[in-house]
Amino acid sequence: MIWSVFDERILTIEVHVIASGSKGNCTVIKKGNSVILHDVGISCRRIVNGLKELHIDMSQVEGIFISHEHSDHIAGLQQLLKTL
């Protein structure tokens, strides 16, 4: 299938920043019901609460992209993986 760059179904992507800074980073990328987290450098509780505020359930999270291994990008990873 070839998609047109003007096809709204392809272009509708939501990006929400839960946290950004030296104390932790977490960004939500959502297309339809699919969600990917970009970095999880804050507590699992804070990530889950941020998702709830966006009306996103953890079951929608299909992947986690880690930009690099600094603590402000991975602090919540171990606990978050237990919830998936």
C-alpha positions as a LaTeX table, in Angstrom:
\begin{tabular}{lrrr}
\hline
Residue & $x$ (\AA) & $y$ (\AA) & $z$ (\AA) \\
\hline
Met1 & 0.00 & 0.00 & 0.00 \\
Ile2 & 1.30 & 3.46 & $-0.85$ \\
Trp3 & 0.28 & 6.21 & 1.54 \\
Ser4 & $-0.08$ & 9.82 & 0.53 \\
Val5 & 1.76 & 12.33 & 2.72 \\
Phe6 & $-1.60$ & 14.10 & 2.95 \\
Asp7 & $-3.40$ & 11.09 & 4.38 \\
Glu8 & $-4.57$ & 12.24 & 7.84 \\
Arg9 & $-4.59$ & 8.67 & 9.15 \\
Ile10 & $-0.81$ & 8.60 & 8.75 \\
Leu11 & $-0.07$ & 12.11 & 10.01 \\
Thr12 & $-2.02$ & 11.99 & 13.25 \\
Ile13 & 0.66 & 11.44 & 15.86 \\
Glu14 & 0.44 & 12.84 & 19.38 \\
Val15 & 3.55 & 13.74 & 21.36 \\
His16 & 3.23 & 14.48 & 25.09 \\
Val17 & 6.11 & 15.33 & 27.40 \\
Ile18 & 5.62 & 13.97 & 30.93 \\
Ala19 & 9.04 & 15.18 & 32.10 \\
Ser20 & 12.03 & 16.92 & 30.59 \\
Gly21 & 15.19 & 17.99 & 32.33 \\
Ser22 & 18.22 & 16.87 & 34.29 \\
Lys23 & 15.99 & 15.24 & 36.94 \\
Gly24 & 14.28 & 12.98 & 34.42 \\
Asn25 & 12.86 & 12.62 & 30.93 \\
Cys26 & 9.82 & 10.85 & 29.57 \\
Thr27 & 7.92 & 11.49 & 26.35 \\
Val28 & 4.80 & 9.71 & 25.11 \\
Ile29 & 4.36 & 9.12 & 21.38 \\
Lys30 & 0.86 & 8.00 & 20.44 \\
Lys31 & $-0.74$ & 7.00 & 17.15 \\
Gly32 & $-4.26$ & 5.66 & 17.45 \\
Asn33 & $-4.22$ & 3.21 & 20.35 \\
Ser34 & $-0.49$ & 2.48 & 20.00 \\
Val35 & 1.90 & 4.12 & 22.44 \\
Ile36 & 5.69 & 4.23 & 22.64 \\
Leu37 & 7.58 & 5.80 & 25.52 \\
His38 & 10.74 & 7.71 & 24.69 \\
Asp39 & 12.99 & 7.55 & 27.77 \\
Val40 & 11.71 & 6.66 & 31.23 \\
Gly41 & 13.96 & 8.65 & 33.54 \\
Ile42 & 11.34 & 9.28 & 36.21 \\
Ser43 & 9.62 & 6.99 & 38.68 \\
Cys44 & 7.24 & 4.33 & 37.45 \\
Arg45 & 4.48 & 5.90 & 39.55 \\
Arg46 & 5.02 & 9.28 & 37.88 \\
Ile47 & 4.94 & 7.67 & 34.42 \\
Val48 & 1.74 & 5.75 & 35.17 \\
Asn49 & 0.10 & 8.88 & 36.61 \\
Gly50 & 1.19 & 10.92 & 33.59 \\
Leu51 & $-0.31$ & 8.33 & 31.27 \\
Lys52 & $-3.55$ & 8.34 & 33.27 \\
Glu53 & $-3.78$ & 12.13 & 32.88 \\
Leu54 & $-3.56$ & 11.55 & 29.12 \\
His55 & $-6.23$ & 8.81 & 29.33 \\
Ile56 & $-3.68$ & 6.19 & 28.28 \\
Asp57 & $-3.58$ & 2.76 & 29.88 \\
Met58 & $-0.28$ & 0.92 & 30.40 \\
Ser59 & $-1.66$ & $-1.90$ & 28.24 \\
Gln60 & $-1.41$ & 0.47 & 25.25 \\
Val61 & 2.37 & 0.82 & 25.66 \\
Glu62 & 3.94 & $-1.25$ & 22.88 \\
Gly63 & 7.54 & $-0.22$ & 23.32 \\
Ile64 & 10.11 & 1.87 & 25.13 \\
Phe65 & 12.85 & 3.71 & 23.28 \\
Ile66 & 15.87 & 4.65 & 25.38 \\
Ser67 & 18.04 & 7.38 & 23.86 \\
His68 & 21.05 & 6.60 & 26.09 \\
Glu69 & 21.89 & 5.05 & 29.45 \\
His70 & 22.11 & 8.10 & 31.72 \\
Ser71 & 19.99 & 7.88 & 34.86 \\
Asp72 & 17.77 & 10.81 & 33.84 \\
His73 & 16.69 & 8.65 & 30.87 \\
Ile74 & 16.40 & 5.17 & 32.47 \\
Ala75 & 15.61 & 5.65 & 36.20 \\
Gly76 & 12.12 & 4.13 & 35.95 \\
Leu77 & 12.92 & 1.38 & 33.44 \\
Gln78 & 13.40 & $-1.59$ & 35.76 \\
Gln79 & 10.16 & $-1.04$ & 37.69 \\
Leu80 & 8.23 & $-0.09$ & 34.57 \\
Leu81 & 9.18 & $-3.33$ & 32.84 \\
Lys82 & 7.60 & $-5.25$ & 35.73 \\
Thr83 & 4.27 & $-3.57$ & 35.03 \\
Leu84 & 4.16 & $-4.37$ & 31.31 \\
\hline
\end{tabular}
